[in-house]
Amino acid sequence: MTQLIAIAGSPALNSKSTEFLQKALARAEAQGLTGNLFSVRDIPAHDLVYGAGENNPHLKKIIDQLERATGVIIATPIYKAAYSGALKTLLDLLPHKALAGKVVLPIATGSSDKHLLAIDYALKPVLFALGATQVLNGIYIADYQVERDSLGQLNLDKEIALRFDEQVDTLAHEARLIRNQVLFLDRSLA
């Protein structure tokens, strides 16, 4: 089974980026993948700030899941033209090549198109530095592309909804390819 890990980078309790992360994970799971969602909120602030290291049970759980995953979805709000500081702190605590052999889909939310490039110039370099095999074109969702319906659900406008679905489907496909390559190599070496 192809394993995904979804990381919510918002420090806020109610976050659009986390809601979209949940939607992305559900779409991938509907295609037969399995996944787990973690949040920067799962790690005590003291441990994030002072770097409790790999012995921290919250961080260890994320690292263990990353080792088994072939796909990663990372979602973050954009604050002041960059991804969240809480997410940066978490990424800094991961082992040097924590994303090696993985395909990564970044998702970001922001107030306007002014922050559209934040994924490319701020987040992607860190993901590659962590060894990501492939970082897909990110999904940036501006406030004007989102509406909350009468039930409180977030809905995307047609254009961004299509892009969202395409990118999540691409992640699912690429994660399965990586998993199949690993299985093939395992069988070849056995």
MODELLER restraints for C-alpha pairs under 7 A, 6 or more apart:
rsr = mdl.restraints
at = mdl.atoms
rsr.add(forms.Gaussian(group=physical.xy_distance, feature=features.Distance(at['CA:1:A'], at['CA:33:A']), mean=6.47, stdev=0.5))
rsr.add(forms.Gaussian(group=physical.xy_distance, feature=features.Distance(at['CA:1:A'], at['CA:34:A']), mean=6.96, stdev=0.5))
rsr.add(forms.Gaussian(group=physical.xy_distance, feature=features.Distance(at['CA:2:A'], at['CA:33:A']), mean=5.17, stdev=0.5))
rsr.add(forms.Gaussian(group=physical.xy_distance, feature=features.Distance(at['CA:2:A'], at['CA:34:A']), mean=6.25, stdev=0.5))
rsr.add(forms.Gaussian(group=physical.xy_distance, feature=features.Distance(at['CA:2:A'], at['CA:70:A']), mean=6.73, stdev=0.5))
rsr.add(forms.Gaussian(group=physical.xy_distance, feature=features.Distance(at['CA:2:A'], at['CA:175:A']), mean=6.77, stdev=0.5))
rsr.add(forms.Gaussian(group=physical.xy_distance, feature=features.Distance(at['CA:2:A'], at['CA:176:A']), mean=5.86, stdev=0.5))
rsr.add(forms.Gaussian(group=physical.xy_distance, feature=features.Distance(at['CA:2:A'], at['CA:179:A']), mean=6.15, stdev=0.5))
rsr.add(forms.Gaussian(group=physical.xy_distance, feature=features.Distance(at['CA:3:A'], at['CA:33:A']), mean=6.05, stdev=0.5))
rsr.add(forms.Gaussian(group=physical.xy_distance, feature=features.Distance(at['CA:3:A'], at['CA:34:A']), mean=5.03, stdev=0.5))
rsr.add(forms.Gaussian(group=physical.xy_distance, feature=features.Distance(at['CA:3:A'], at['CA:35:A']), mean=5.61, stdev=0.5))
rsr.add(forms.Gaussian(group=physical.xy_distance, feature=features.Distance(at['CA:3:A'], at['CA:68:A']), mean=6.65, stdev=0.5))
rsr.add(forms.Gaussian(group=physical.xy_distance, feature=features.Distance(at['CA:3:A'], at['CA:69:A']), mean=4.61, stdev=0.5))
rsr.add(forms.Gaussian(group=physical.xy_distance, feature=features.Distance(at['CA:3:A'], at['CA:70:A']), mean=5.93, stdev=0.5))
rsr.add(forms.Gaussian(group=physical.xy_distance, feature=features.Distance(at['CA:3:A'], at['CA:71:A']), mean=6.66, stdev=0.5))
rsr.add(forms.Gaussian(group=physical.xy_distance, feature=features.Distance(at['CA:4:A'], at['CA:33:A']), mean=6.99, stdev=0.5))
rsr.add(forms.Gaussian(group=physical.xy_distance, feature=features.Distance(at['CA:4:A'], at['CA:34:A']), mean=5.99, stdev=0.5))
rsr.add(forms.Gaussian(group=physical.xy_distance, feature=features.Distance(at['CA:4:A'], at['CA:35:A']), mean=4.39, stdev=0.5))
rsr.add(forms.Gaussian(group=physical.xy_distance, feature=features.Distance(at['CA:4:A'], at['CA:36:A']), mean=6.59, stdev=0.5))
rsr.add(forms.Gaussian(group=physical.xy_distance, feature=features.Distance(at['CA:4:A'], at['CA:69:A']), mean=5.13, stdev=0.5))
rsr.add(forms.Gaussian(group=physical.xy_distance, feature=features.Distance(at['CA:4:A'], at['CA:70:A']), mean=6.23, stdev=0.5))
rsr.add(forms.Gaussian(group=physical.xy_distance, feature=features.Distance(at['CA:4:A'], at['CA:71:A']), mean=4.73, stdev=0.5))
rsr.add(forms.Gaussian(group=physical.xy_distance, feature=features.Distance(at['CA:4:A'], at['CA:72:A']), mean=5.56, stdev=0.5))
rsr.add(forms.Gaussian(group=physical.xy_distance, feature=features.Distance(at['CA:5:A'], at['CA:35:A']), mean=5.38, stdev=0.5))
rsr.add(forms.Gaussian(group=physical.xy_distance, feature=features.Distance(at['CA:5:A'], at['CA:36:A']), mean=5.07, stdev=0.5))
rsr.add(forms.Gaussian(group=physical.xy_distance, feature=features.Distance(at['CA:5:A'], at['CA:37:A']), mean=5.99, stdev=0.5))
rsr.add(forms.Gaussian(group=physical.xy_distance, feature=features.Distance(at['CA:5:A'], at['CA:65:A']), mean=6.75, stdev=0.5))
rsr.add(forms.Gaussian(group=physical.xy_distance, feature=features.Distance(at['CA:5:A'], at['CA:66:A']), mean=6.61, stdev=0.5))
rsr.add(forms.Gaussian(group=physical.xy_distance, feature=features.Distance(at['CA:5:A'], at['CA:69:A']), mean=6.30, stdev=0.5))
rsr.add(forms.Gaussian(group=physical.xy_distance, feature=features.Distance(at['CA:5:A'], at['CA:71:A']), mean=6.54, stdev=0.5))
rsr.add(forms.Gaussian(group=physical.xy_distance, feature=features.Distance(at['CA:5:A'], at['CA:72:A']), mean=4.96, stdev=0.5))
rsr.add(forms.Gaussian(group=physical.xy_distance, feature=features.Distance(at['CA:5:A'], at['CA:73:A']), mean=6.40, stdev=0.5))
rsr.add(forms.Gaussian(group=physical.xy_distance, feature=features.Distance(at['CA:6:A'], at['CA:21:A']), mean=6.99, stdev=0.5))
rsr.add(forms.Gaussian(group=physical.xy_distance, feature=features.Distance(at['CA:6:A'], at['CA:25:A']), mean=6.97, stdev=0.5))
rsr.add(forms.Gaussian(group=physical.xy_distance, feature=features.Distance(at['CA:6:A'], at['CA:36:A']), mean=6.05, stdev=0.5))
rsr.add(forms.Gaussian(group=physical.xy_distance, feature=features.Distance(at['CA:6:A'], at['CA:37:A']), mean=4.55, stdev=0.5))
rsr.add(forms.Gaussian(group=physical.xy_distance, feature=features.Distance(at['CA:6:A'], at['CA:38:A']), mean=6.12, stdev=0.5))
rsr.add(forms.Gaussian(group=physical.xy_distance, feature=features.Distance(at['CA:6:A'], at['CA:72:A']), mean=5.73, stdev=0.5))
rsr.add(forms.Gaussian(group=physical.xy_distance, feature=features.Distance(at['CA:6:A'], at['CA:73:A']), mean=4.62, stdev=0.5))
rsr.add(forms.Gaussian(group=physical.xy_distance, feature=features.Distance(at['CA:6:A'], at['CA:74:A']), mean=5.83, stdev=0.5))
rsr.add(forms.Gaussian(group=physical.xy_distance, feature=features.Distance(at['CA:7:A'], at['CA:37:A']), mean=5.88, stdev=0.5))
rsr.add(forms.Gaussian(group=physical.xy_distance, feature=features.Distance(at['CA:7:A'], at['CA:38:A']), mean=4.93, stdev=0.5))
rsr.add(forms.Gaussian(group=physical.xy_distance, feature=features.Distance(at['CA:7:A'], at['CA:39:A']), mean=5.54, stdev=0.5))
rsr.add(forms.Gaussian(group=physical.xy_distance, feature=features.Distance(at['CA:7:A'], at['CA:73:A']), mean=6.23, stdev=0.5))
rsr.add(forms.Gaussian(group=physical.xy_distance, feature=features.Distance(at['CA:7:A'], at['CA:74:A']), mean=4.81, stdev=0.5))
rsr.add(forms.Gaussian(group=physical.xy_distance, feature=features.Distance(at['CA:7:A'], at['CA:75:A']), mean=6.36, stdev=0.5))
rsr.add(forms.Gaussian(group=physical.xy_distance, feature=features.Distance(at['CA:8:A'], at['CA:18:A']), mean=5.52, stdev=0.5))
rsr.add(forms.Gaussian(group=physical.xy_distance, feature=features.Distance(at['CA:8:A'], at['CA:21:A']), mean=6.99, stdev=0.5))
rsr.add(forms.Gaussian(group=physical.xy_distance, feature=features.Distance(at['CA:8:A'], at['CA:38:A']), mean=6.11, stdev=0.5))
rsr.add(forms.Gaussian(group=physical.xy_distance, feature=features.Distance(at['CA:8:A'], at['CA:39:A']), mean=4.42, stdev=0.5))
rsr.add(forms.Gaussian(group=physical.xy_distance, feature=features.Distance(at['CA:8:A'], at['CA:40:A']), mean=6.28, stdev=0.5))
rsr.add(forms.Gaussian(group=physical.xy_distance, feature=features.Distance(at['CA:8:A'], at['CA:74:A']), mean=6.14, stdev=0.5))
rsr.add(forms.Gaussian(group=physical.xy_distance, feature=features.Distance(at['CA:8:A'], at['CA:75:A']), mean=5.16, stdev=0.5))
rsr.add(forms.Gaussian(group=physical.xy_distance, feature=features.Distance(at['CA:8:A'], at['CA:76:A']), mean=6.36, stdev=0.5))
rsr.add(forms.Gaussian(group=physical.xy_distance, feature=features.Distance(at['CA:9:A'], at['CA:39:A']), mean=6.19, stdev=0.5))
rsr.add(forms.Gaussian(group=physical.xy_distance, feature=features.Distance(at['CA:9:A'], at['CA:40:A']), mean=5.58, stdev=0.5))
rsr.add(forms.Gaussian(group=physical.xy_distance, feature=features.Distance(at['CA:9:A'], at['CA:75:A']), mean=5.71, stdev=0.5))
rsr.add(forms.Gaussian(group=physical.xy_distance, feature=features.Distance(at['CA:9:A'], at['CA:76:A']), mean=4.62, stdev=0.5))
rsr.add(forms.Gaussian(group=physical.xy_distance, feature=features.Distance(at['CA:9:A'], at['CA:84:A']), mean=6.41, stdev=0.5))
rsr.add(forms.Gaussian(group=physical.xy_distance, feature=features.Distance(at['CA:9:A'], at['CA:86:A']), mean=6.44, stdev=0.5))
rsr.add(forms.Gaussian(group=physical.xy_distance, feature=features.Distance(at['CA:9:A'], at['CA:87:A']), mean=4.58, stdev=0.5))
rsr.add(forms.Gaussian(group=physical.xy_distance, feature=features.Distance(at['CA:10:A'], at['CA:18:A']), mean=6.94, stdev=0.5))
rsr.add(forms.Gaussian(group=physical.xy_distance, feature=features.Distance(at['CA:10:A'], at['CA:40:A']), mean=6.77, stdev=0.5))
rsr.add(forms.Gaussian(group=physical.xy_distance, feature=features.Distance(at['CA:10:A'], at['CA:76:A']), mean=5.48, stdev=0.5))
rsr.add(forms.Gaussian(group=physical.xy_distance, feature=features.Distance(at['CA:10:A'], at['CA:77:A']), mean=6.11, stdev=0.5))
rsr.add(forms.Gaussian(group=physical.xy_distance, feature=features.Distance(at['CA:10:A'], at['CA:84:A']), mean=6.50, stdev=0.5))
rsr.add(forms.Gaussian(group=physical.xy_distance, feature=features.Distance(at['CA:11:A'], at['CA:40:A']), mean=6.43, stdev=0.5))
rsr.add(forms.Gaussian(group=physical.xy_distance, feature=features.Distance(at['CA:11:A'], at['CA:41:A']), mean=5.89, stdev=0.5))
rsr.add(forms.Gaussian(group=physical.xy_distance, feature=features.Distance(at['CA:11:A'], at['CA:86:A']), mean=6.45, stdev=0.5))
rsr.add(forms.Gaussian(group=physical.xy_distance, feature=features.Distance(at['CA:16:A'], at['CA:109:A']), mean=6.97, stdev=0.5))
rsr.add(forms.Gaussian(group=physical.xy_distance, feature=features.Distance(at['CA:17:A'], at['CA:75:A']), mean=5.56, stdev=0.5))
rsr.add(forms.Gaussian(group=physical.xy_distance, feature=features.Distance(at['CA:17:A'], at['CA:76:A']), mean=5.51, stdev=0.5))
rsr.add(forms.Gaussian(group=physical.xy_distance, feature=features.Distance(at['CA:17:A'], at['CA:77:A']), mean=5.80, stdev=0.5))
rsr.add(forms.Gaussian(group=physical.xy_distance, feature=features.Distance(at['CA:17:A'], at['CA:108:A']), mean=6.24, stdev=0.5))
rsr.add(forms.Gaussian(group=physical.xy_distance, feature=features.Distance(at['CA:17:A'], at['CA:109:A']), mean=5.63, stdev=0.5))
rsr.add(forms.Gaussian(group=physical.xy_distance, feature=features.Distance(at['CA:18:A'], at['CA:75:A']), mean=6.41, stdev=0.5))
rsr.add(forms.Gaussian(group=physical.xy_distance, feature=features.Distance(at['CA:21:A'], at['CA:75:A']), mean=5.90, stdev=0.5))
rsr.add(forms.Gaussian(group=physical.xy_distance, feature=features.Distance(at['CA:24:A'], at['CA:168:A']), mean=6.13, stdev=0.5))
rsr.add(forms.Gaussian(group=physical.xy_distance, feature=features.Distance(at['CA:25:A'], at['CA:35:A']), mean=6.82, stdev=0.5))
rsr.add(forms.Gaussian(group=physical.xy_distance, feature=features.Distance(at['CA:28:A'], at['CA:168:A']), mean=6.59, stdev=0.5))
rsr.add(forms.Gaussian(group=physical.xy_distance, feature=features.Distance(at['CA:28:A'], at['CA:169:A']), mean=6.91, stdev=0.5))
rsr.add(forms.Gaussian(group=physical.xy_distance, feature=features.Distance(at['CA:28:A'], at['CA:172:A']), mean=5.83, stdev=0.5))
rsr.add(forms.Gaussian(group=physical.xy_distance, feature=features.Distance(at['CA:29:A'], at['CA:35:A']), mean=6.90, stdev=0.5))
rsr.add(forms.Gaussian(group=physical.xy_distance, feature=features.Distance(at['CA:40:A'], at['CA:86:A']), mean=6.39, stdev=0.5))
rsr.add(forms.Gaussian(group=physical.xy_distance, feature=features.Distance(at['CA:40:A'], at['CA:87:A']), mean=6.46, stdev=0.5))
rsr.add(forms.Gaussian(group=physical.xy_distance, feature=features.Distance(at['CA:40:A'], at['CA:90:A']), mean=6.83, stdev=0.5))
rsr.add(forms.Gaussian(group=physical.xy_distance, feature=features.Distance(at['CA:42:A'], at['CA:58:A']), mean=6.87, stdev=0.5))
rsr.add(forms.Gaussian(group=physical.xy_distance, feature=features.Distance(at['CA:43:A'], at['CA:58:A']), mean=5.77, stdev=0.5))
rsr.add(forms.Gaussian(group=physical.xy_distance, feature=features.Distance(at['CA:48:A'], at['CA:89:A']), mean=6.21, stdev=0.5))
rsr.add(forms.Gaussian(group=physical.xy_distance, feature=features.Distance(at['CA:48:A'], at['CA:90:A']), mean=6.41, stdev=0.5))
rsr.add(forms.Gaussian(group=physical.xy_distance, feature=features.Distance(at['CA:51:A'], at['CA:93:A']), mean=6.43, stdev=0.5))
rsr.add(forms.Gaussian(group=physical.xy_distance, feature=features.Distance(at['CA:53:A'], at['CA:93:A']), mean=6.75, stdev=0.5))
rsr.add(forms.Gaussian(group=physical.xy_distance, feature=features.Distance(at['CA:54:A'], at['CA:60:A']), mean=5.46, stdev=0.5))
rsr.add(forms.Gaussian(group=physical.xy_distance, feature=features.Distance(at['CA:66:A'], at['CA:98:A']), mean=6.83, stdev=0.5))
rsr.add(forms.Gaussian(group=physical.xy_distance, feature=features.Distance(at['CA:70:A'], at['CA:101:A']), mean=6.65, stdev=0.5))
rsr.add(forms.Gaussian(group=physical.xy_distance, feature=features.Distance(at['CA:70:A'], at['CA:102:A']), mean=4.70, stdev=0.5))
rsr.add(forms.Gaussian(group=physical.xy_distance, feature=features.Distance(at['CA:70:A'], at['CA:103:A']), mean=6.43, stdev=0.5))
rsr.add(forms.Gaussian(group=physical.xy_distance, feature=features.Distance(at['CA:70:A'], at['CA:175:A']), mean=5.15, stdev=0.5))
rsr.add(forms.Gaussian(group=physical.xy_distance, feature=features.Distance(at['CA:70:A'], at['CA:178:A']), mean=6.33, stdev=0.5))
rsr.add(forms.Gaussian(group=physical.xy_distance, feature=features.Distance(at['CA:70:A'], at['CA:179:A']), mean=6.27, stdev=0.5))
rsr.add(forms.Gaussian(group=physical.xy_distance, feature=features.Distance(at['CA:71:A'], at['CA:102:A']), mean=5.31, stdev=0.5))
rsr.add(forms.Gaussian(group=physical.xy_distance, feature=features.Distance(at['CA:71:A'], at['CA:103:A']), mean=4.91, stdev=0.5))
rsr.add(forms.Gaussian(group=physical.xy_distance, feature=features.Distance(at['CA:71:A'], at['CA:104:A']), mean=5.86, stdev=0.5))
rsr.add(forms.Gaussian(group=physical.xy_distance, feature=features.Distance(at['CA:71:A'], at['CA:171:A']), mean=6.85, stdev=0.5))
rsr.add(forms.Gaussian(group=physical.xy_distance, feature=features.Distance(at['CA:71:A'], at['CA:175:A']), mean=5.01, stdev=0.5))
rsr.add(forms.Gaussian(group=physical.xy_distance, feature=features.Distance(at['CA:72:A'], at['CA:102:A']), mean=6.87, stdev=0.5))
rsr.add(forms.Gaussian(group=physical.xy_distance, feature=features.Distance(at['CA:72:A'], at['CA:103:A']), mean=6.23, stdev=0.5))
rsr.add(forms.Gaussian(group=physical.xy_distance, feature=features.Distance(at['CA:72:A'], at['CA:104:A']), mean=4.66, stdev=0.5))
rsr.add(forms.Gaussian(group=physical.xy_distance, feature=features.Distance(at['CA:72:A'], at['CA:105:A']), mean=6.28, stdev=0.5))
rsr.add(forms.Gaussian(group=physical.xy_distance, feature=features.Distance(at['CA:73:A'], at['CA:104:A']), mean=5.70, stdev=0.5))
rsr.add(forms.Gaussian(group=physical.xy_distance, feature=features.Distance(at['CA:73:A'], at['CA:105:A']), mean=4.76, stdev=0.5))
rsr.add(forms.Gaussian(group=physical.xy_distance, feature=features.Distance(at['CA:73:A'], at['CA:106:A']), mean=5.89, stdev=0.5))
rsr.add(forms.Gaussian(group=physical.xy_distance, feature=features.Distance(at['CA:74:A'], at['CA:105:A']), mean=6.31, stdev=0.5))
rsr.add(forms.Gaussian(group=physical.xy_distance, feature=features.Distance(at['CA:74:A'], at['CA:106:A']), mean=4.89, stdev=0.5))
rsr.add(forms.Gaussian(group=physical.xy_distance, feature=features.Distance(at['CA:74:A'], at['CA:107:A']), mean=6.06, stdev=0.5))
rsr.add(forms.Gaussian(group=physical.xy_distance, feature=features.Distance(at['CA:75:A'], at['CA:106:A']), mean=5.86, stdev=0.5))
rsr.add(forms.Gaussian(group=physical.xy_distance, feature=features.Distance(at['CA:75:A'], at['CA:107:A']), mean=4.49, stdev=0.5))
rsr.add(forms.Gaussian(group=physical.xy_distance, feature=features.Distance(at['CA:75:A'], at['CA:108:A']), mean=5.55, stdev=0.5))
rsr.add(forms.Gaussian(group=physical.xy_distance, feature=features.Distance(at['CA:76:A'], at['CA:83:A']), mean=5.97, stdev=0.5))
rsr.add(forms.Gaussian(group=physical.xy_distance, feature=features.Distance(at['CA:76:A'], at['CA:84:A']), mean=6.28, stdev=0.5))
rsr.add(forms.Gaussian(group=physical.xy_distance, feature=features.Distance(at['CA:76:A'], at['CA:107:A']), mean=6.43, stdev=0.5))
rsr.add(forms.Gaussian(group=physical.xy_distance, feature=features.Distance(at['CA:76:A'], at['CA:108:A']), mean=4.91, stdev=0.5))
rsr.add(forms.Gaussian(group=physical.xy_distance, feature=features.Distance(at['CA:76:A'], at['CA:109:A']), mean=6.54, stdev=0.5))
rsr.add(forms.Gaussian(group=physical.xy_distance, feature=features.Distance(at['CA:77:A'], at['CA:83:A']), mean=6.06, stdev=0.5))
rsr.add(forms.Gaussian(group=physical.xy_distance, feature=features.Distance(at['CA:77:A'], at['CA:84:A']), mean=6.25, stdev=0.5))
rsr.add(forms.Gaussian(group=physical.xy_distance, feature=features.Distance(at['CA:77:A'], at['CA:108:A']), mean=5.39, stdev=0.5))
rsr.add(forms.Gaussian(group=physical.xy_distance, feature=features.Distance(at['CA:77:A'], at['CA:109:A']), mean=4.74, stdev=0.5))
rsr.add(forms.Gaussian(group=physical.xy_distance, feature=features.Distance(at['CA:77:A'], at['CA:110:A']), mean=5.94, stdev=0.5))
rsr.add(forms.Gaussian(group=physical.xy_distance, feature=features.Distance(at['CA:78:A'], at['CA:84:A']), mean=6.28, stdev=0.5))
rsr.add(forms.Gaussian(group=physical.xy_distance, feature=features.Distance(at['CA:78:A'], at['CA:108:A']), mean=6.43, stdev=0.5))
rsr.add(forms.Gaussian(group=physical.xy_distance, feature=features.Distance(at['CA:78:A'], at['CA:109:A']), mean=5.96, stdev=0.5))
rsr.add(forms.Gaussian(group=physical.xy_distance, feature=features.Distance(at['CA:78:A'], at['CA:110:A']), mean=5.16, stdev=0.5))
rsr.add(forms.Gaussian(group=physical.xy_distance, feature=features.Distance(at['CA:81:A'], at['CA:115:A']), mean=5.36, stdev=0.5))
rsr.add(forms.Gaussian(group=physical.xy_distance, feature=features.Distance(at['CA:81:A'], at['CA:118:A']), mean=5.93, stdev=0.5))
rsr.add(forms.Gaussian(group=physical.xy_distance, feature=features.Distance(at['CA:82:A'], at['CA:118:A']), mean=5.57, stdev=0.5))
rsr.add(forms.Gaussian(group=physical.xy_distance, feature=features.Distance(at['CA:82:A'], at['CA:122:A']), mean=6.14, stdev=0.5))
rsr.add(forms.Gaussian(group=physical.xy_distance, feature=features.Distance(at['CA:83:A'], at['CA:123:A']), mean=6.78, stdev=0.5))
rsr.add(forms.Gaussian(group=physical.xy_distance, feature=features.Distance(at['CA:96:A'], at['CA:130:A']), mean=5.58, stdev=0.5))
rsr.add(forms.Gaussian(group=physical.xy_distance, feature=features.Distance(at['CA:97:A'], at['CA:130:A']), mean=4.66, stdev=0.5))
rsr.add(forms.Gaussian(group=physical.xy_distance, feature=features.Distance(at['CA:97:A'], at['CA:131:A']), mean=4.76, stdev=0.5))
rsr.add(forms.Gaussian(group=physical.xy_distance, feature=features.Distance(at['CA:98:A'], at['CA:130:A']), mean=5.70, stdev=0.5))
rsr.add(forms.Gaussian(group=physical.xy_distance, feature=features.Distance(at['CA:98:A'], at['CA:131:A']), mean=6.60, stdev=0.5))
rsr.add(forms.Gaussian(group=physical.xy_distance, feature=features.Distance(at['CA:99:A'], at['CA:130:A']), mean=5.38, stdev=0.5))
rsr.add(forms.Gaussian(group=physical.xy_distance, feature=features.Distance(at['CA:99:A'], at['CA:131:A']), mean=4.94, stdev=0.5))
rsr.add(forms.Gaussian(group=physical.xy_distance, feature=features.Distance(at['CA:99:A'], at['CA:132:A']), mean=4.52, stdev=0.5))
rsr.add(forms.Gaussian(group=physical.xy_distance, feature=features.Distance(at['CA:100:A'], at['CA:130:A']), mean=6.96, stdev=0.5))
rsr.add(forms.Gaussian(group=physical.xy_distance, feature=features.Distance(at['CA:100:A'], at['CA:131:A']), mean=4.34, stdev=0.5))
rsr.add(forms.Gaussian(group=physical.xy_distance, feature=features.Distance(at['CA:100:A'], at['CA:132:A']), mean=4.89, stdev=0.5))
rsr.add(forms.Gaussian(group=physical.xy_distance, feature=features.Distance(at['CA:100:A'], at['CA:133:A']), mean=5.82, stdev=0.5))
rsr.add(forms.Gaussian(group=physical.xy_distance, feature=features.Distance(at['CA:101:A'], at['CA:132:A']), mean=6.34, stdev=0.5))
rsr.add(forms.Gaussian(group=physical.xy_distance, feature=features.Distance(at['CA:101:A'], at['CA:133:A']), mean=5.17, stdev=0.5))
rsr.add(forms.Gaussian(group=physical.xy_distance, feature=features.Distance(at['CA:102:A'], at['CA:132:A']), mean=5.47, stdev=0.5))
rsr.add(forms.Gaussian(group=physical.xy_distance, feature=features.Distance(at['CA:102:A'], at['CA:133:A']), mean=5.31, stdev=0.5))
rsr.add(forms.Gaussian(group=physical.xy_distance, feature=features.Distance(at['CA:102:A'], at['CA:134:A']), mean=6.67, stdev=0.5))
rsr.add(forms.Gaussian(group=physical.xy_distance, feature=features.Distance(at['CA:103:A'], at['CA:132:A']), mean=6.32, stdev=0.5))
rsr.add(forms.Gaussian(group=physical.xy_distance, feature=features.Distance(at['CA:103:A'], at['CA:133:A']), mean=5.80, stdev=0.5))
rsr.add(forms.Gaussian(group=physical.xy_distance, feature=features.Distance(at['CA:103:A'], at['CA:134:A']), mean=4.68, stdev=0.5))
rsr.add(forms.Gaussian(group=physical.xy_distance, feature=features.Distance(at['CA:103:A'], at['CA:135:A']), mean=5.79, stdev=0.5))
rsr.add(forms.Gaussian(group=physical.xy_distance, feature=features.Distance(at['CA:103:A'], at['CA:171:A']), mean=6.86, stdev=0.5))
rsr.add(forms.Gaussian(group=physical.xy_distance, feature=features.Distance(at['CA:103:A'], at['CA:174:A']), mean=6.78, stdev=0.5))
rsr.add(forms.Gaussian(group=physical.xy_distance, feature=features.Distance(at['CA:103:A'], at['CA:175:A']), mean=6.26, stdev=0.5))
rsr.add(forms.Gaussian(group=physical.xy_distance, feature=features.Distance(at['CA:104:A'], at['CA:132:A']), mean=6.83, stdev=0.5))
rsr.add(forms.Gaussian(group=physical.xy_distance, feature=features.Distance(at['CA:104:A'], at['CA:134:A']), mean=6.24, stdev=0.5))
rsr.add(forms.Gaussian(group=physical.xy_distance, feature=features.Distance(at['CA:104:A'], at['CA:135:A']), mean=4.74, stdev=0.5))
rsr.add(forms.Gaussian(group=physical.xy_distance, feature=features.Distance(at['CA:104:A'], at['CA:136:A']), mean=6.11, stdev=0.5))
rsr.add(forms.Gaussian(group=physical.xy_distance, feature=features.Distance(at['CA:105:A'], at['CA:135:A']), mean=6.09, stdev=0.5))
rsr.add(forms.Gaussian(group=physical.xy_distance, feature=features.Distance(at['CA:105:A'], at['CA:136:A']), mean=5.28, stdev=0.5))
rsr.add(forms.Gaussian(group=physical.xy_distance, feature=features.Distance(at['CA:105:A'], at['CA:138:A']), mean=6.00, stdev=0.5))
rsr.add(forms.Gaussian(group=physical.xy_distance, feature=features.Distance(at['CA:105:A'], at['CA:171:A']), mean=6.61, stdev=0.5))
rsr.add(forms.Gaussian(group=physical.xy_distance, feature=features.Distance(at['CA:106:A'], at['CA:138:A']), mean=4.76, stdev=0.5))
rsr.add(forms.Gaussian(group=physical.xy_distance, feature=features.Distance(at['CA:106:A'], at['CA:139:A']), mean=6.44, stdev=0.5))
rsr.add(forms.Gaussian(group=physical.xy_distance, feature=features.Distance(at['CA:107:A'], at['CA:138:A']), mean=5.63, stdev=0.5))
rsr.add(forms.Gaussian(group=physical.xy_distance, feature=features.Distance(at['CA:107:A'], at['CA:139:A']), mean=4.75, stdev=0.5))
rsr.add(forms.Gaussian(group=physical.xy_distance, feature=features.Distance(at['CA:107:A'], at['CA:140:A']), mean=5.96, stdev=0.5))
rsr.add(forms.Gaussian(group=physical.xy_distance, feature=features.Distance(at['CA:108:A'], at['CA:139:A']), mean=6.26, stdev=0.5))
rsr.add(forms.Gaussian(group=physical.xy_distance, feature=features.Distance(at['CA:108:A'], at['CA:140:A']), mean=4.83, stdev=0.5))
rsr.add(forms.Gaussian(group=physical.xy_distance, feature=features.Distance(at['CA:108:A'], at['CA:141:A']), mean=6.20, stdev=0.5))
rsr.add(forms.Gaussian(group=physical.xy_distance, feature=features.Distance(at['CA:109:A'], at['CA:140:A']), mean=5.74, stdev=0.5))
rsr.add(forms.Gaussian(group=physical.xy_distance, feature=features.Distance(at['CA:109:A'], at['CA:141:A']), mean=4.73, stdev=0.5))
rsr.add(forms.Gaussian(group=physical.xy_distance, feature=features.Distance(at['CA:109:A'], at['CA:142:A']), mean=5.78, stdev=0.5))
rsr.add(forms.Gaussian(group=physical.xy_distance, feature=features.Distance(at['CA:110:A'], at['CA:141:A']), mean=6.40, stdev=0.5))
rsr.add(forms.Gaussian(group=physical.xy_distance, feature=features.Distance(at['CA:110:A'], at['CA:142:A']), mean=4.98, stdev=0.5))
rsr.add(forms.Gaussian(group=physical.xy_distance, feature=features.Distance(at['CA:110:A'], at['CA:143:A']), mean=6.28, stdev=0.5))
rsr.add(forms.Gaussian(group=physical.xy_distance, feature=features.Distance(at['CA:111:A'], at['CA:142:A']), mean=5.43, stdev=0.5))
rsr.add(forms.Gaussian(group=physical.xy_distance, feature=features.Distance(at['CA:111:A'], at['CA:143:A']), mean=5.08, stdev=0.5))
rsr.add(forms.Gaussian(group=physical.xy_distance, feature=features.Distance(at['CA:112:A'], at['CA:142:A']), mean=5.01, stdev=0.5))
rsr.add(forms.Gaussian(group=physical.xy_distance, feature=features.Distance(at['CA:112:A'], at['CA:143:A']), mean=6.25, stdev=0.5))
rsr.add(forms.Gaussian(group=physical.xy_distance, feature=features.Distance(at['CA:113:A'], at['CA:142:A']), mean=6.15, stdev=0.5))
rsr.add(forms.Gaussian(group=physical.xy_distance, feature=features.Distance(at['CA:116:A'], at['CA:140:A']), mean=6.16, stdev=0.5))
rsr.add(forms.Gaussian(group=physical.xy_distance, feature=features.Distance(at['CA:119:A'], at['CA:138:A']), mean=6.54, stdev=0.5))
rsr.add(forms.Gaussian(group=physical.xy_distance, feature=features.Distance(at['CA:139:A'], at['CA:164:A']), mean=6.43, stdev=0.5))
rsr.add(forms.Gaussian(group=physical.xy_distance, feature=features.Distance(at['CA:145:A'], at['CA:156:A']), mean=5.71, stdev=0.5))
rsr.add(forms.Gaussian(group=physical.xy_distance, feature=features.Distance(at['CA:145:A'], at['CA:157:A']), mean=5.31, stdev=0.5))
rsr.add(forms.Gaussian(group=physical.xy_distance, feature=features.Distance(at['CA:146:A'], at['CA:154:A']), mean=6.47, stdev=0.5))
rsr.add(forms.Gaussian(group=physical.xy_distance, feature=features.Distance(at['CA:146:A'], at['CA:155:A']), mean=5.61, stdev=0.5))
rsr.add(forms.Gaussian(group=physical.xy_distance, feature=features.Distance(at['CA:146:A'], at['CA:156:A']), mean=4.71, stdev=0.5))
rsr.add(forms.Gaussian(group=physical.xy_distance, feature=features.Distance(at['CA:146:A'], at['CA:157:A']), mean=6.28, stdev=0.5))
rsr.add(forms.Gaussian(group=physical.xy_distance, feature=features.Distance(at['CA:147:A'], at['CA:154:A']), mean=5.71, stdev=0.5))
rsr.add(forms.Gaussian(group=physical.xy_distance, feature=features.Distance(at['CA:147:A'], at['CA:155:A']), mean=5.25, stdev=0.5))
rsr.add(forms.Gaussian(group=physical.xy_distance, feature=features.Distance(at['CA:147:A'], at['CA:156:A']), mean=6.51, stdev=0.5))
rsr.add(forms.Gaussian(group=physical.xy_distance, feature=features.Distance(at['CA:148:A'], at['CA:154:A']), mean=4.53, stdev=0.5))
rsr.add(forms.Gaussian(group=physical.xy_distance, feature=features.Distance(at['CA:148:A'], at['CA:155:A']), mean=6.06, stdev=0.5))
